[in-house]
């Protein structure tokens, strides 16, 4: 084998920080504080504080590969940890404060976190599991002088560290850099351990025009929490490009979010569909209240975005929604649903049908789908479980031998998403494997029914789950939240669905609720709905022939 004569320059997160400091030192980073005030500083400030954090962690005995956990909201110290921990050669491990204390106990102990950085407003949560974990140090991020006994002060650590002692480390790009755990909806949470190379490559991929096209002129608001799959890798992609970053705290009410989008002149914002559904309702109620003329793209992922939502933003407010798909195991980018050239002159209905799909593989990502008889053709009709591989896809779970079942013998990752793939490689998720509804041996897509229901003008949210049926084993049941001030009957919603689905696909019943339970990642908690309504259809008075 003949090697090329290129430099071996490692693709690492500290290299991204060095670039941001050198080229974009005056660009702004804005974060909301717990008291709802706003903190503003620059990439230059971020770099200096990240260097001090690296020096402080090394002074606490942190060594290469040690895990440093964060229990924080979207604030500038959390962003500093993204770069400071990794600049120390350690692994930044983001904890989800929406998880149960028992889950956090398991995760911290499984990861063997050595240091834990915590927002002072989350100390009551930490108190519920602190004594059950073995972190050597807890560092509190706070403006108050008084700290709990035995805990260290973040600002004091930084004040005592000397940035001039910092030297950018010479790291192997395959070295571990970050860690996230899955939500554990189908078992214990599983650790995903990312490499520098994986996150650096994905940061570059997010800058591609047919991905997010992140560039220096952008003002990016990651509504997604920093503890969700590395904030969708946006902190690294923005730093690489020199984009202004704006982070909101945990209070994401639609008017406040819209005011921030307007005030900061945002060009790109990213969050889960439930966030954008609520924002769309606010825009519909007050269409002239906000100037979003600079907002070029609303990025949504984490769950299937209803076509009605994509149409609503475009048709009523002139705003573009870009559908992406990914997973924690994919760092997390997997695909982007951009509109191909071949459809740009097509009728709008064809364009929206395309944009509601999850899109084509991101650069260097490969897709295939496997059905009971083997790999399925790319015909847009054949259904199978999506399998993926690529340079930022996990090849194993951390400290989890039983997780090997998620990987094929030839090294592809089994996603658990049931999809079709069309001739141009575009995937459309039909369901999660665990959420598929099998009625009388036939398969029904809960995702398709949910998307159609949320296209009704009175429906705010809809989740469809399988419930027991004495004749057909399982039937779909729809759980619906109506928009404020709107009304609709079950019969009206069924009639709305009828023209678009086979009769046996239609929900057996529709239940109206005030809210749908969610997972810690903001997705519908279908397990809770299945348990709640398991025998709903088997009650004698509610039985209906099909």
Phi and psi in degrees as a GROMACS rama.xvg file:
@    title "Ramachandran Plot"
@    xaxis  label "Phi"
@    yaxis  label "Psi"
@TYPE xy
-99.5181  122.399  UNK-2
-86.5481  147.185  UNK-3
-71.6991  160.679  UNK-4
-101.475  53.4904  UNK-5
-104.285  151.827  UNK-6
-64.4966  145.993  UNK-7
-93.0375  79.7292  UNK-8
-96.8502  111.618  UNK-9
-64.7256  139.11  UNK-10
-87.5618  102.226  UNK-11
-135.16  160.683  UNK-12
-66.089  -42.5401  UNK-13
-58.0089  -30.5173  UNK-14
-65.4709  -34.6846  UNK-15
-66.7236  -44.1391  UNK-16
-60.9637  -43.5332  UNK-17
-61.8015  -40.0782  UNK-18
-64.2209  -45.8967  UNK-19
-61.2444  -41.8853  UNK-20
-65.8591  -41.694  UNK-21
-74.425  -43.3615  UNK-22
-100.408  -28.4457  UNK-23
-126.522  30.9596  UNK-24
-57.8219  -25.8666  UNK-25
-95.022  -4.29712  UNK-26
-71.0713  148.437  UNK-27
-91.4275  146.448  UNK-28
-125.506  127.48  UNK-29
-122.31  132.138  UNK-30
-136.909  147.263  UNK-31
-87.1995  133.781  UNK-32
-87.7568  162.919  UNK-33
-56.3811  -29.9458  UNK-34
-85.7754  9.95023  UNK-35
72.1471  10.4615  UNK-36
-79.8755  170.753  UNK-37
-118.08  134.33  UNK-38
-106.645  131.652  UNK-39
-128.589  130.111  UNK-40
-154.309  -167.795  UNK-41
-119.498  171.775  UNK-42
-61.4727  -32.8501  UNK-43
-61.9423  -43.7308  UNK-44
-63.879  -44.1309  UNK-45
-56.417  -46.449  UNK-46
-62.7141  -43.2046  UNK-47
-62.9427  -43.7331  UNK-48
-71.7762  -35.5985  UNK-49
-64.3762  -39.0144  UNK-50
-63.2357  -42.6812  UNK-51
-63.3926  -39.1788  UNK-52
-63.391  -41.5439  UNK-53
-59.7582  -45.9372  UNK-54
-62.0011  -42.2889  UNK-55
-63.4721  -42.0671  UNK-56
-65.757  -41.4348  UNK-57
-61.3937  -36.191  UNK-58
-67.1763  -24.4089  UNK-59
-85.0365  1.62274  UNK-60
95.0032  8.2116  UNK-61
-67.6223  132.119  UNK-62
-117.746  170.139  UNK-63
-54.1414  128.714  UNK-64
88.8981  -12.3555  UNK-65
-64.9318  146.388  UNK-66
-92.162  131.506  UNK-67
-117.735  114.657  UNK-68
-88.2926  150.93  UNK-69
-123.509  131.902  UNK-70
-121.567  81.9626  UNK-71
-145.042  157.609  UNK-72
-88.3618  -174.314  UNK-73
-77.737  90.4476  UNK-74
-136.974  165.403  UNK-75
-61.7057  -35.0217  UNK-76
-63.2241  -32.1175  UNK-77
-66.3065  -40.6247  UNK-78
-64.6021  -37.9109  UNK-79
-61.8269  -36.5922  UNK-80
-65.3766  -37.1793  UNK-81
-52.6305  -39.5989  UNK-82
-98.7531  -35.4632  UNK-83
-71.0322  -43.3063  UNK-84
-62.4139  -45.3505  UNK-85
-70.2689  -31.2059  UNK-86
-69.2787  -18.9076  UNK-87
-85.3789  0.25814  UNK-88
82.1415  6.60979  UNK-89
-94.2649  -177.282  UNK-90
-114.472  120.549  UNK-91
-82.3845  126.17  UNK-92
-120.675  104.435  UNK-93
-83.2301  128.944  UNK-94
-101.889  143.615  UNK-95
-91.9256  110.387  UNK-96
-69.7559  -5.72097  UNK-97
-89.0188  -2.37604  UNK-98
-80.5752  160.445  UNK-99
-68.5104  146.086  UNK-100
-54.1086  -33.5145  UNK-101
-64.4861  -39.9757  UNK-102
-66.0772  -41.0233  UNK-103
-64.1332  -37.675  UNK-104
-59.6142  -49.483  UNK-105
-60.0376  -45.5694  UNK-106
-65.4393  -46.5973  UNK-107
-62.5846  -41.6666  UNK-108
-70.3637  -37.8829  UNK-109
-66.1809  -39.9511  UNK-110
-76.6363  -17.161  UNK-111
57.2859  50.4689  UNK-112
-62.4331  134.926  UNK-113
-92.9781  -35.7389  UNK-114
-131.181  145.937  UNK-115
-128.161  120.999  UNK-116
-95.234  129.682  UNK-117
-136.616  135.013  UNK-118
-66.1992  139.46  UNK-119
-61.5801  -29.1127  UNK-120
-69.8825  -12.1424  UNK-121
-103.885  8.6695  UNK-122
-61.2634  -37.4479  UNK-123
-59.3886  -35.1112  UNK-124
-69.2665  -44.2038  UNK-125
-59.5498  -37.9641  UNK-126
-58.0476  -26.7222  UNK-127
-76.8804  -14.7416  UNK-128
-137.556  -1.16832  UNK-129
-56.0855  -42.1136  UNK-130
-76.2256  -6.17813  UNK-131
-101.056  0.503912  UNK-132
-120.896  165.651  UNK-133
-119.373  35.7733  UNK-134
-61.8964  137.525  UNK-135
-70.8622  -33.0867  UNK-136
-141.238  141.068  UNK-137
-117.321  125.328  UNK-138
-113.887  123.039  UNK-139
-98.5129  128.096  UNK-140
-93.7859  109.915  UNK-141
-158.596  154.764  UNK-142
-95.1158  -8.22196  UNK-143
-81.1893  150.383  UNK-144
-75.3233  -35.0632  UNK-145
-86.2819  129.312  UNK-146
-119.788  152.14  UNK-147
-57.7183  147.169  UNK-148
-56.8418  135.35  UNK-149
86.4297  -3.93409  UNK-150
-105.666  152.679  UNK-151
-97.9463  158.616  UNK-152
-100.533  125.354  UNK-153
-60.1885  -50.8587  UNK-154
-65.7572  -34.2587  UNK-155
-66.9022  -41.0426  UNK-156
-59.4623  -43.7426  UNK-157
-67.9333  -38.4995  UNK-158
-63.5867  -33.7393  UNK-159
-84.1544  -15.3533  UNK-160
-84.7642  148.995  UNK-161
-110.674  112.588  UNK-162
-61.1326  -28.8776  UNK-163
-68.4962  -15.0351  UNK-164
-81.0785  -10.8029  UNK-165
-76.6654  137.658  UNK-166
-127.885  131.83  UNK-167
-58.318  127.206  UNK-168
-75.845  153.131  UNK-169
-94.6477  95.3133  UNK-170
-107.165  151.237  UNK-171
-78.2936  131.464  UNK-172
-65.9647  -17.1427  UNK-173
-86.2401  -3.10886  UNK-174
-66.5719  145.843  UNK-175
-64.5284  140.15  UNK-176
-129.149  -30.1082  UNK-177
-151.179  160.013  UNK-178
-144.817  133.892  UNK-179
-133.178  152.811  UNK-180
-110.466  144.465  UNK-181
-66.5004  164.756  UNK-182
-73.541  -13.328  UNK-183
73.8769  27.486  UNK-184
-70.9984  -19.3293  UNK-185
-118.951  22.388  UNK-186
151.912  -163.457  UNK-187
-65.4325  145.597  UNK-188
-56.9234  143.864  UNK-189
-118.811  137.654  UNK-190
-83.2831  134.85  UNK-191
-114.485  123.125  UNK-192
-111.023  111.917  UNK-193
-91.3499  151.405  UNK-194
-100.872  159.628  UNK-195
-55.8013  -45.5476  UNK-196
-58.9191  -43.4171  UNK-197
-61.0442  -47.8035  UNK-198
-72.5066  -34.1283  UNK-199
-67.6696  -42.9965  UNK-200
-63.7282  -42.0164  UNK-201
-67.9191  -34.4966  UNK-202
-59.3933  -40.2488  UNK-203
-67.8735  -40.6646  UNK-204
-63.0124  -35.0393  UNK-205
-67.4798  -17.6544  UNK-206
-83.875  -9.00332  UNK-207
-67.8702  143.858  UNK-208
-60.1003  -39.4123  UNK-209
-85.0203  6.77296  UNK-210
-102.954  -107.948  UNK-211
-104.501  -16.0028  UNK-212
60.4517  34.8926  UNK-213
-64.6708  129.773  UNK-214
-141.196  175.32  UNK-215
-62.3559  -28.8068  UNK-216
-78.0631  -9.18484  UNK-217
-77.0786  150.041  UNK-218
-116.319  109.539  UNK-219
-107.134  129.721  UNK-220
-115.693  99.1939  UNK-221
-78.1474  96.0752  UNK-222
-67.4333  -28.4893  UNK-223
-58.7403  137.017  UNK-224
-65.4464  149.717  UNK-225
-64.92  -17.6061  UNK-226
-90.0327  5.36572  UNK-227
-102.617  102.835  UNK-228
48.3135  53.8676  UNK-229
59.1951  34.6577  UNK-230
57.5515  35.239  UNK-231
58.6247  24.9593  UNK-232
66.6457  10.0453  UNK-233
-66.277  -36.908  UNK-234
-56.8313  -40.3141  UNK-235
-75.0324  -40.6505  UNK-236
-64.2475  -40.5996  UNK-237
-68.4154  -40.9963  UNK-238
-64.9669  -39.0547  UNK-239
-62.8426  -40.126  UNK-240
-87.049  -18.5754  UNK-241
84.48  22.5515  UNK-242
-73.7868  146.14  UNK-243
-66.8968  136.238  UNK-244
-115.787  138.712  UNK-245
-130.596  125.159  UNK-246
-120.669  130.532  UNK-247
-95.5241  156.137  UNK-248
-76.3399  -159.592  UNK-249
-76.3894  -9.41852  UNK-250
-94.4698  101.932  UNK-251
-113.258  44.0576  UNK-252
-67.4201  142.224  UNK-253
-54.6614  -44.9535  UNK-254
-59.4698  -41.5833  UNK-255
-65.152  -42.0694  UNK-256
-62.414  -43.8161  UNK-257
-65.5635  -38.0461  UNK-258
-63.479  -37.2516  UNK-259
-69.1106  -42.8613  UNK-260
-56.3479  -41.4359  UNK-261
-72.1132  -49.1814  UNK-262
-63.254  -41.7254  UNK-263
-87.3829  0.0339352  UNK-264
55.6467  51.3089  UNK-265
-63.4749  142.598  UNK-266
-108.521  -23.4027  UNK-267
-145.665  131.739  UNK-268
-135  146.757  UNK-269
-135.203  130.692  UNK-270
-169.808  174.698  UNK-271
-77.3145  159.35  UNK-272
-56.957  -34.7334  UNK-273
-61.2946  -35.5188  UNK-274
-63.4032  -49.2967  UNK-275
-73.0816  -25.6875  UNK-276
-64.5002  -43.3539  UNK-277
-67.2382  -38.6438  UNK-278
-65.332  -39.1404  UNK-279
-61.5639  -40.1345  UNK-280
-61.9174  -40.9967  UNK-281
-65.3261  -42.0243  UNK-282
-64.3206  -38.5429  UNK-283
-64.9242  -35.1473  UNK-284
-75.4012  -32.8396  UNK-285
-133.035  67.2064  UNK-286
-65.0604  -21.5754  UNK-287
-107.923  8.81363  UNK-288
-81.9512  -17.4964  UNK-289
-132.329  137.524  UNK-290
-96.7479  103.038  UNK-291
-112.627  30.2436  UNK-292
-64.8383  -21.1377  UNK-293
-87.4488  -12.4471  UNK-294
-77.2113  103.454  UNK-295
-84.9147  -28.1556  UNK-296
-149.181  134.251  UNK-297
-105.278  114.323  UNK-298
-93.8279  131.773  UNK-299
-135.109  142.927  UNK-300
-165.302  -173.751  UNK-301
92.6892  -22.6944  UNK-302
-163.335  163.447  UNK-303
-66.2893  129.695  UNK-304
-86.0276  127.38  UNK-305
-61.3599  139.316  UNK-306
-58.1272  -37.4996  UNK-307
-59.9911  -32.7811  UNK-308
-69.751  -44.2434  UNK-309
-61.3759  -44.4166  UNK-310
-64.7622  -41.7285  UNK-311
-59.7889  -45.8044  UNK-312
-62.5232  -44.6172  UNK-313
-70.7889  -49.2036  UNK-314
-76.0628  -37.3408  UNK-315
-95.5936  -20.8629  UNK-316
-133.925  0.00129574  UNK-317
65.937  29.4391  UNK-318
-113.707  138.605  UNK-319
-94.0975  128.749  UNK-320
-104.972  127.111  UNK-321
-107.48  120.563  UNK-322
-87.5873  128.271  UNK-323
-124.172  164.772  UNK-324
-137.814  145.371  UNK-325
-176.069  -176.01  UNK-326
-148.415  161.235  UNK-327
-53.3859  -39.1703  UNK-328
-69.4254  -6.50183  UNK-329
-116.384  13.8749  UNK-330
73.1665  2.61434  UNK-331
-118.905  6.76488  UNK-332
-68.4734  129.099  UNK-333
-119.808  -44.3906  UNK-334
-152.114  162.454  UNK-335
-132.866  139.858  UNK-336
-97.5678  50.0312  UNK-337
-70.2686  159.182  UNK-338
-86.9072  119.582  UNK-339
-72.0971  158.239  UNK-340
-55.2993  -37.7749  UNK-341
-62.3247  -20.0274  UNK-342
-106.479  -0.712229  UNK-343
-72.6968  -15.7562  UNK-344
-107.334  6.71452  UNK-345
-81.1763  164.908  UNK-346
-55.9694  150.332  UNK-347
-59.4437  -32.7849  UNK-348
-62.2951  -38.538  UNK-349
-69.162  -37.0664  UNK-350
-65.4785  -44.3944  UNK-351
-67.3981  -35.4584  UNK-352
-61.1637  -38.2288  UNK-353
-70.0796  -45.319  UNK-354
-69.1599  -19.5747  UNK-355
-80.508  -12.0907  UNK-356
-78.792  172.008  UNK-357
-88.4947  -8.27475  UNK-358
99.6942  -173.883  UNK-359
-97.8629  160.55  UNK-360
-59.6572  141.48  UNK-361
-65.6513  166.627  UNK-362
-52.7073  131.397  UNK-363
72.7447  4.34488  UNK-364
-97.7381  136.861  UNK-365
-116.449  143.42  UNK-366
-119.47  150.229  UNK-367
-156.622  160.932  UNK-368
-130.788  141.412  UNK-369
-121.491  126.422  UNK-370
-105.275  -174.743  UNK-371
-58.0865  -29.2871  UNK-372
-98.3865  6.3249  UNK-373
120.387  -163.413  UNK-374
-63.6843  137.696  UNK-375
-95.4237  152.825  UNK-376
-72.2683  157.283  UNK-377
-86.0807  74.439  UNK-378
-117.866  3.43154  UNK-379
74.4508  3.63735  UNK-380
-126.175  -40.7706  UNK-381
-69.7382  137.099  UNK-382
-108.072  138.41  UNK-383
-162.049  171.593  UNK-384
-80.6707  130.466  UNK-385
-72.0626  131.394  UNK-386
-119.665  142.713  UNK-387
-137.227  158.137  UNK-388
-152.231  158.173  UNK-389
165.209  175.045  UNK-390
-71.7257  -13.04  UNK-391
-122.135  28.2418  UNK-392
-103  134.948  UNK-393
-60.154  143.356  UNK-394
-107.213  -6.04658  UNK-395
-169.157  162.941  UNK-396
-93.4658  154.049  UNK-397
-73.2388  126.586  UNK-398
52.9408  40.969  UNK-399
-145.518  76.6503  UNK-400
-57.3423  -33.7809  UNK-401
-67.7932  -17.6564  UNK-402
-72.6473  -5.56244  UNK-403
-61.0932  -22.726  UNK-404
-65.4804  -16.9245  UNK-405
-81.5142  0.57707  UNK-406
-124.579  139.746  UNK-407
-77.239  167.614  UNK-408
-63.215  -27.767  UNK-409
-99.4664  16.5474  UNK-410
92.6627  11.8307  UNK-411
-88.7324  153.595  UNK-412
-94.132  128.535  UNK-413
-84.6912  114.024  UNK-414
-79.6944  -25.7518  UNK-415
83.9367  -0.139206  UNK-416
-93.3915  131.427  UNK-417
-92.8767  123.615  UNK-418
-137.101  165.878  UNK-419
-113.023  153.867  UNK-420
-126.236  125.68  UNK-421
-89.165  -177.929  UNK-422
-63.1023  -25.8934  UNK-423
-95.1353  8.69935  UNK-424
88.9757  11.9645  UNK-425
-84.2632  128.838  UNK-426
-93.343  149.378  UNK-427
-131.199  114.792  UNK-428
-73.9075  125.87  UNK-429
-93.4794  -30.6912  UNK-430
179.905  167.315  UNK-431
-82.6589  146.822  UNK-432
-54.8363  -36.8285  UNK-433
-77.8182  -12.0355  UNK-434
-107.008  -1.55684  UNK-435
-59.7644  136.743  UNK-436
-101.592  121.494  UNK-437
-114.847  106.321  UNK-438
-108.908  113.133  UNK-439
59.0777  31.9842  UNK-440
86.4366  -6.08086  UNK-441
-102.174  150.903  UNK-442
-98.838  135.313  UNK-443
-126.748  135.766  UNK-444
-89.8525  116.291  UNK-445
-68.2345  -34.0622  UNK-446
-63.2129  -42.84  UNK-447
-63.578  -42.9323  UNK-448
-66.1688  -40.7198  UNK-449
-62.7353  -45.8692  UNK-450
-60.8838  -40.3865  UNK-451
-67.8786  -42.6383  UNK-452
-61.353  -39.6363  UNK-453
-75.4408  -2.09288  UNK-454
-84.7362  -9.73256  UNK-455
-74.8301  135.935  UNK-456
-63.0754  -17.1687  UNK-457
-96.006  -8.41471  UNK-458
-97.0907  125.283  UNK-459
-87.9244  -46.8323  UNK-460
-144.961  152.002  UNK-461
-150.007  135.093  UNK-462
-126.881  137.339  UNK-463
-117.912  129.019  UNK-464
-132.048  160.157  UNK-465
-84.6556  132.703  UNK-466
-128.339  158.052  UNK-467
-66.4015  144.892  UNK-468
-141.545  132.049  UNK-469
-65.2003  -26.221  UNK-470
-98.5212  -44.617  UNK-471
-105.739  10.7925  UNK-472
68.5937  -55.3362  UNK-473
-137.847  145.594  UNK-474
-139.291  152.211  UNK-475
-75.3037  136.851  UNK-476
-123.537  131.058  UNK-477
-99.8245  131.864  UNK-478
-111.182  120.348  UNK-479
-124.608  137.452  UNK-480
-110.855  125.095  UNK-481
-86.8904  152.603  UNK-482
-67.0161  151.29  UNK-483
-58.1591  127.24  UNK-484
83.192  -0.783528  UNK-485
-105.193  153.561  UNK-486
-131.672  151.712  UNK-487
-165.56  143.221  UNK-488
-96.7769  163.361  UNK-489
-59.8059  -40.4786  UNK-490
-62.5863  -40.0029  UNK-491
-64.3357  -42.0029  UNK-492
-69.2943  -38.5013  UNK-493
-63.8782  -39.6428  UNK-494
-65.3028  -33.6985  UNK-495
-65.937  -35.8021  UNK-496
-79.2447  -31.9753  UNK-497
-51.6078  -42.192  UNK-498
-66.4981  -13.6119  UNK-499
-108.533  -9.60172  UNK-500
-137.199  153.485  UNK-501
-60.3555  150.931  UNK-502
-58.7574  -37.6054  UNK-503
-75.0719  -10.7191  UNK-504
-79.4967  -24.8935  UNK-505
-62.5201  142.084  UNK-506
-54.462  139.389  UNK-507
-70.2005  -27.9373  UNK-508
-155.729  158.466  UNK-509
-125.192  126.2  UNK-510
-112.146  132.679  UNK-511
-100.015  130.571  UNK-512
-132.672  166.14  UNK-513
-79.3192  -32.3682  UNK-514
-156.462  156.016  UNK-515
-105.324  129.327  UNK-516
-63.1026  149.423  UNK-517
-126.1  156.958  UNK-518
-78.8671  175.421  UNK-519
-64.4554  -17.5461  UNK-520
-94.9137  5.28761  UNK-521
86.8216  5.03233  UNK-522
-86.5286  158.939  UNK-523
-62.6469  132.714  UNK-524
-88.6277  83.1836  UNK-525
-68.6533  -28.157  UNK-526
-58.2324  -42.9675  UNK-527
-64.8099  -38.3259  UNK-528
-67.4955  -40.9097  UNK-529
-62.6131  -40.3071  UNK-530
-67.7919  -41.2067  UNK-531
-65.8411  -40.4572  UNK-532
-109.449  18.7494  UNK-533
-51.541  -46.8134  UNK-534
-102.845  16.5951  UNK-535
-56.7511  -43.6777  UNK-536
-80.6521  -15.0622  UNK-537
-89.5908  0.528338  UNK-538
-73.2676  130.224  UNK-539
-53.2247  -40.2531  UNK-540
-73.6566  -15.7637  UNK-541
-103.254  0.11625  UNK-542
-70.1183  137.29  UNK-543
-137.256  141.859  UNK-544
-71.5393  150.11  UNK-545
